[in-house]
Amino acid sequence: MPGIVDQHIDAPGVGDDLGGRGIDRVLGEHVELDGAEVDTICLREGGDLCHFGQVTARGLIPYRFPRELSVILSYAMNHRRDAVYHLSALPRIAPWLFRYWQNATPERVERSARALAPLMAQCVDEHEALITEAGGTAQSLVHRRGWLNCCRTEKSLRKAIEQAHLLDKYGVDYAVLTGAQLRELEPHVSEAIVGAIHFRGSPTSSDPGMLTKAYADLFTHKGGRFLKGDARRLAALPSGWSVVSEKGSIEAREAVVALGPWSDDVFRPLGYEIPLAVKRGYHMHYGVKGNATLGHSVRDADGGFALAPMIKGVRLTTGVEFADRDAPPSPVQLARDEPLARELFPLAERLEPESWMGWRPCLPDMVPGIGKGERHQGLWLAFGHAHHGFTLGPATGRLLAEMMTGKEPFTDPSCYAASRFAAN
């Protein structure tokens, strides 16, 4: 939700995507250092995160729409695990999918990677700074073993190696593992895995939701406030902005829209036509059979899902579901993933009665929108982090705080301007 502060600076509010509830905390902490008081207006309570807890620069190569006709046809059949769609939603999401396809050329993917690189380069340092300042609870939730991209066939392993080589120029630390080397690290991962890419050193969290709560505690410890309100009632004033909260009307010179998948509920009534869509996803926690252990987050490159060791159990996180944002949850994707996940690792019973569903807010080029709202004075935007809200939240908060307080940004922010879609 957009937040409002009473000394000229505003902080965004709850959640940028399935893992992205760090922007508001970090923005608030940066601007508080300059003496501003920061209020965050929250439309809904924060929940758990549908994420497998990684903070990694691996994601600077965007998830792209397939260009090969045979692959597109396989998705059109709607029988895959990694991506599914609701037929009833296609008329509404088809224009966005076309723009997503347009941005999947090698040239545009490279352009997106160059835009993401400065944010990804800062992501670990920004998280580390927060974790250190937040102290014991936050530090206990973070491990630095990296994560594993596991492949079931030699063909998919070759493809994974090719994709990893694209990261060489960005200095990403990884190692190619044989099946035997993988099982030295993870002895209970299936023999069906022929090899893996180990992205080493990437911090992972055993409870991303609790970690962001620790960030929130740090924010309030420094004087920030969380208030409930209706961000859709954000209104422009001659002197700035106002929004109604549980404590009454709050006014400020500047406001930030950082609602993640709900951002368009605010920016569209203000006249902004920004192509924001959502990729929905699910997770479920499981017990383990016998004495099985899982020490790393593992992604099944062929199955399109991930398993991660969490405090609550082993978390299975699904791929992408294209649907209306507010449509009821569907059991299809988790039901398709679970049998294959049980082949990958000895999962036991489900630990929750229902799966958790979340939303990944995406722009067609998979690059977030960060910066000024061009139509209004004192309006700022920060949303659209796709699959990497948890990873990029703190770096985004720092960048936006630098822009808002007149400091020199750590990178040129022009490539994140939402106005880049106006000419497309």
Secondary structure, 3 states (H helix, E strand, C coil): CEEECCCCCCCECCCCCCCCCCHHHHHHHHHHCCCCCCEEEECCCCCCCCCCCECCHHHHCCCCCCCCHHHHHHHHCCCCCCEEECHHHHHHHHHHHHHHHHCCCHHHHHHHHHHHHHHHHHHHHHHHHHHHHHCHHHHHCEECCCEEEEECCHHHHHHHHHHHHCCHHHCCCEEEEEHHHHHHHCCCCCCCCCEEEEECCCCEECCHHHHHHHHHHHHHHCCCEEEEECHHHCEEECCEEEEEECCEEEEECCEEECCHHHCHHHHCCCCCCCCCEEEEEEEEEEEECCCCCCCCEEEECCCCEEEEEECCEEEEECCEEECCCCCCCCCHHHHHHHHHHHHHCCEEEECCCCCEEEEEEECCCCCCEEEECCCCCCEEEEECECCCHHHHHHHHHHHHHHHHCCCCCCCCHHHHCHHHHCCC
